Amino acid sequence: MYRSAMTSRDTEVVVSPDLYEFFLAHPDFQKQARRGKPVFVSGSLEILFSWTIVGTVWTFQDLCTDSVIIDEVRYITVEFLCNAKTAWLLNGEFRQKDKDDVVLMNAYLDQHSHTGRCCS
């Protein structure tokens, strides 16, 4: 059995260029640098222009190809996230949470996917 919702201390949102410009002027979001890239932060929410996975930069448009829309909100697919976290594991850029997430996602994919688990 797996958790119905994963515990998360932060939420990362990659946005379109237009929306990113909006956050430049928004007073509720503080601009910070994380891993050398600008990020807008409000509480546990992080707004990014792109997401870098082991040297590959993914923009909003790139991520749309591996996404689903649920209740009008776009999410990356479980397969994409599992592959991203697996790439971090193989590259040594991981936390214990990432290892645990890969195990959890593979268990989910084994039960709910036609293709099965992600790379592991």
Secondary structure by P-SEA (a helix, b strand, c coil): cccccccccbbbbbbcaaaaaaacccccbbbbbcccbbbbbcccbbbbcccccccccccccccccccccccccccccaaaaaaaaaaaaaaccccaaaaaaaaaaaaaaacccccccccc
